[in-house]
Amino acid sequence: MKLTRSKFEQLTADLVERCVGPVRQALADAKMTERDIDEVILVGGATRIPAVQQLVRRLLGKEPNQSVNPDEVVAIGAAIQAGVLAGEVKEVLLLDVVPLSLGVETLGGVMTKIIERNTTIPVRRTEIFTTAEDNQTAVDIHILQGEREMARDNRTLGRFRLEGIAPAPRGVPQIEVTFDIDANGILHVSARDKATGREAKITITGSTQLSKEEIERMIREAEMYAEEDRRRRELVEARNQADSLAYQVERTLRDLGDKVPAPERARAEHLIQEIRQAIKEEAGIERIRQLMADLQQVAHQIAAIAYGQATSAGAGTSGRSDGGSDDVIDAEFKPSH
């Protein structure tokens, strides 16, 4: 059987075109354009196919660098990296990246990312979280890997519990969560209560060992369900914000006591109950937002009344902070059970 070049290219055209997606994805992940590329090195024997080389020219506008044998380039790179890790090669700096985002589950089943996908390793990131209930003395740290918005749709890497948190109103404790990935891809996660110094930690060795197919599948699913995930996260965040607002207004009413006029108190208490019932019934985002707007309006009226009263009443409202801090991430750990 005689096979001409034109016939071969016709038979392999769809396979060659499959290279387009990964190339564009790599550029997007690196936040680069074709103009930012200095050299294009071909990897794998199939890159000897003229159609593949032509595709590279078309996509990147550059002549491929063919100074390295495409059959050997991966093995050469692996050997160099082994030398770097062993400390035998010091003049070469090799940078690896996190293949998928890493984070923790927070209130409402949301994944809160701490290290974003394609971050260069080694890397260390720290975020401060807080509690979701009054007098919460323990939290479960659920470590996740993936690109989906909801925790249940991502891969679980591990779990551990931090106990011994000092009892305090919700939002007051500051829990410092640190993700640390070393040059070998080993993930160290720690959680520390800043008030007591109590700490718990875990080490995960397989966080970067996913196969190429698994990584691509998880990224593909994240893109496929992006809009649905965004709506689900928005709803969860709206419910969390509504619950937090109800809690803050309830504390304000308790702090001010009989200084709040009966009509405003009754209206605020009614809206607080409405919000909590709506959250319990898993009401839609529009209902939640409307109730929040109504409660915020009443809260502003109460604040204005308190401000116009005696200095002691004004101090009672200005002292309210709920333990909030500009450094505390807008997420809470659900109670540990």
C-alpha positions in Angstrom: 0.0 0.0 0.0 1.3 3.4 -1.0 0.6 6.3 1.3 1.3 9.8 0.1 2.0 12.8 2.4 -1.2 14.5 1.4 -3.2 11.4 2.3 -1.4 10.9 5.6 -2.1 14.5 6.5 -5.7 14.1 5.6 -6.0 11.0 7.8 -4.3 12.7 10.8 -5.8 16.2 10.4 -8.2 15.8 13.3 -5.4 14.5 15.6 -3.2 17.4 14.7 -6.0 19.9 15.4 -6.3 18.5 18.9 -3.0 20.2 19.7 -4.7 23.6 19.4 -6.7 23.3 22.7 -3.7 22.4 25.0 -1.5 25.1 23.4 -4.1 27.8 24.0 -4.8 26.5 27.5 -1.1 26.6 28.4 -0.9 30.2 27.2 -4.0 31.1 29.3 -2.7 29.4 32.4 0.6 31.2 32.1 -1.2 34.5 31.4 0.9 35.0 28.3 0.3 35.7 24.6 2.1 34.4 21.5 4.3 37.5 21.6 5.7 36.5 25.0 7.1 33.2 23.8 10.8 33.2 23.1 11.4 29.6 22.0 9.1 26.6 21.1 10.7 23.3 21.9 9.1 20.2 20.3 8.6 17.1 22.5 7.8 13.6 21.2 8.5 11.8 18.0 5.2 12.9 16.5 6.4 16.5 16.4 8.5 15.5 13.4 5.3 15.4 11.3 5.5 18.5 9.1 1.8 19.2 9.8 2.5 19.5 13.5 5.4 21.9 12.9 3.2 24.0 10.6 0.5 24.1 13.3 3.1 25.5 15.7 4.1 28.2 13.2 0.4 29.1 12.7 -0.5 29.2 16.4 2.6 30.9 17.8 4.1 32.7 14.8 7.5 31.2 15.5 9.8 28.6 13.9 10.1 25.6 16.2 13.4 25.1 17.9 14.6 21.7 16.7 18.0 21.7 18.3 16.9 19.0 20.8 16.0 15.4 19.9 12.2 15.3 20.5 12.5 11.6 21.5 15.0 12.3 24.2 14.0 15.7 25.6 11.7 14.4 28.3 14.3 11.9 29.6 16.9 14.7 29.5 14.6 17.0 31.5 13.9 14.2 34.1 17.6 13.5 34.5 18.3 17.2 35.1 15.5 17.5 37.6 16.8 14.4 39.5 20.2 16.1 39.6 18.6 19.3 41.0 16.6 17.5 43.7 19.7 15.5 44.7 21.7 18.6 45.0 24.2 17.5 42.3 23.1 20.2 39.7 23.2 23.7 41.1 23.4 25.9 38.0 20.0 25.1 36.7 16.7 26.3 38.3 13.7 24.1 37.5 10.2 25.4 38.3 7.3 23.1 38.8 3.7 24.2 39.3 0.6 23.2 41.3 -1.5 21.3 38.7 -4.8 22.0 40.5 -6.0 24.6 43.1 -5.7 23.6 46.7 -8.0 24.9 49.5 -10.4 24.1 52.4 -14.1 23.6 52.8 -15.8 26.5 54.5 -19.4 27.2 55.7 -22.0 26.1 53.2 -19.9 23.5 51.6 -17.9 26.0 49.5 -14.3 25.4 48.5 -12.1 28.4 49.5 -8.9 28.3 47.5 -5.6 29.0 49.3 -3.1 28.1 46.5 -4.3 28.7 43.0 -3.6 26.3 40.1 -0.3 26.9 38.2 1.3 28.5 41.2 5.1 27.9 41.1 6.4 25.6 43.8 7.9 25.6 46.4 5.2 27.9 47.8 3.7 28.9 51.2 0.3 30.6 51.6 -1.5 31.5 54.8 -5.1 32.7 55.3 -7.0 33.5 58.5 -10.5 32.0 59.0 -13.0 32.3 61.8 -15.8 30.3 63.5 -19.4 30.0 62.4 -21.0 29.5 65.9 -20.8 31.1 69.3 -18.4 29.2 71.7 -17.2 26.9 69.0 -14.1 25.1 70.4 -13.1 22.9 67.5 -13.1 23.0 63.7 -12.6 20.3 61.1 -10.1 21.2 58.3 -11.2 19.5 55.1 -8.4 19.8 52.5 -9.4 19.9 48.9 -7.9 19.8 45.4 -9.7 20.9 42.2 -11.3 23.8 40.3 -15.0 23.5 41.2 -16.7 26.0 43.5 -18.4 23.5 45.8 -16.3 21.2 48.1 -18.2 18.0 47.2 -17.2 18.3 43.6 -13.5 18.4 44.3 -11.0 15.8 45.4 -10.4 15.2 49.1 -6.8 15.1 50.1 -7.2 14.8 53.8 -8.9 15.9 57.0 -7.8 16.9 60.5 -9.3 18.6 63.5 -8.1 21.6 65.5 -9.4 21.5 69.1 -9.0 23.7 72.1 -10.2 27.0 70.5 -11.0 29.5 73.3 -14.8 29.9 73.6 -15.9 33.2 72.0 -18.7 34.7 69.9 -18.7 33.6 66.3 -16.3 35.7 64.1 -14.0 36.4 67.0 -11.5 33.5 66.9 -8.7 33.8 64.3 -7.6 30.5 62.9 -4.4 30.7 60.8 -4.4 28.0 58.1 -1.1 27.5 56.2 -0.5 25.5 53.1 3.2 24.8 52.4 4.4 22.8 49.3 8.0 21.9 49.2 10.2 21.3 46.1 9.3 17.6 46.1 5.5 18.4 45.9 4.8 17.3 49.5 2.0 19.4 51.0 2.1 20.4 54.7 -1.1 21.9 56.1 -1.4 23.4 59.6 -4.1 25.2 61.5 -3.4 27.4 64.6 -5.7 29.3 66.9 -3.9 32.6 67.3 -5.4 33.2 70.8 -4.4 30.0 72.4 -1.5 28.9 70.2 -3.1 25.5 69.8 -2.1 23.8 66.5 -2.8 20.8 64.4 -1.2 19.7 61.2 -1.1 17.1 58.4 1.3 16.1 55.7 0.1 14.9 52.3 2.5 13.3 49.8 0.3 12.7 46.8 -1.1 16.2 46.1 0.9 16.6 42.8 0.8 13.0 41.6 -2.4 13.0 39.6 -2.1 11.7 36.1 -2.4 14.0 33.1 -5.8 12.5 32.2 -7.2 13.1 35.7 -6.0 16.7 35.7 -7.5 17.4 32.3 -10.8 15.7 33.3 -11.1 17.9 36.4 -10.3 21.1 34.5 -12.7 20.1 31.8 -15.5 19.5 34.3 -14.8 22.8 36.0 -15.2 24.6 32.7 -18.3 22.6 31.8 -20.1 23.4 35.1 -18.6 26.9 35.6 -21.9 28.8 35.3 -23.9 26.3 37.4 -21.1 26.3 40.1 -21.0 30.2 40.1 -24.8 30.3 40.8 -24.5 27.7 43.6 -21.6 29.6 45.2 -23.5 32.9 45.0 -26.5 31.4 46.7 -24.4 29.9 49.5 -22.5 33.1 50.0 -25.8 35.1 50.1 -27.2 32.8 52.8 -23.9 33.0 54.8 -24.0 36.9 54.6 -27.7 36.9 55.5 -27.1 34.7 58.5 -24.1 36.9 59.6 -26.2 40.0 59.3 -29.1 38.5 61.3 -26.5 37.6 64.0 -25.0 41.1 64.1 -28.4 42.8 64.3 -29.5 40.4 67.0 -26.4 41.2 69.1 -27.0 44.9 68.6 -30.6 44.6 69.8 -29.3 42.7 72.9 -26.5 45.3 73.6 -28.8 48.3 73.3 -31.7 46.7 75.3 -34.7 49.0 75.8 -32.9 51.9 74.1 -34.3 50.5 70.8 -37.9 51.7 70.2 -40.5 48.9 70.2 -41.6 49.3 66.5 -38.0 49.1 65.2 -37.2 46.2 67.6 -40.3 44.2 66.5 -39.5 44.8 62.8 -35.9 43.8 63.2 -36.8 40.6 65.2 -39.4 39.7 62.6 -36.9 40.0 59.7 -34.3 38.0 61.6 -36.8 35.2 62.0 -37.7 35.5 58.3 -34.1 35.3 57.2 -33.4 32.2 59.4 -36.5 30.5 58.1 -35.6 31.3 54.5 -32.1 29.8 55.0 -33.7 26.7 56.6 -36.1 26.3 53.7 -33.2 26.9 51.2 -35.0 29.9 49.7 -33.7 31.4 46.4 -31.1 34.1 46.1 -33.6 36.9 45.3 -35.6 36.2 48.4 -32.5 36.2 50.6 -31.2 39.4 49.1 -34.6 41.2 49.6 -34.7 40.1 53.3 -31.1 41.3 53.7 -31.9 44.7 52.2 -34.9 45.1 54.5 -33.0 44.1 57.6 -30.1 46.4 56.7 -32.6 49.3 56.3 -33.9 48.6 59.8 -30.4 48.3 61.2 -29.5 51.7 59.8 -32.6 53.2 61.5 -31.6 51.6 64.8 -28.1 52.9 64.4 -29.3 56.4 63.7 -31.6 56.4 66.7 -28.8 55.1 69.0 -26.5 57.8 67.7 -28.9 60.5 68.6 -29.4 59.2 72.2 -27.1 59.5 75.2 -23.3 59.1 74.9 -23.5 55.7 76.7 -25.9 54.3 74.1 -23.7 55.6 71.3 -20.7 53.9 72.8 -22.6 50.7 73.0 -23.0 50.6 69.2 -19.6 51.9 68.3 -17.9 49.2 70.4 -19.4 46.5 68.2 -16.8 44.7 66.1 -17.7 41.0 66.3 -14.0 40.3 66.3 -13.8 41.2 62.7 -10.4 42.0 61.2 -9.3 43.3 57.8 -7.0 40.3 57.7 -9.7 37.7 58.3 -10.9 36.0 55.1 -14.6 36.2 54.4 -15.3 32.6 55.2 -16.1 30.6 58.3 -15.4 27.0 59.3 -18.5 25.0 60.0 -18.9 23.6 63.5 -16.9 20.4 64.3 -19.1 17.4 65.1 
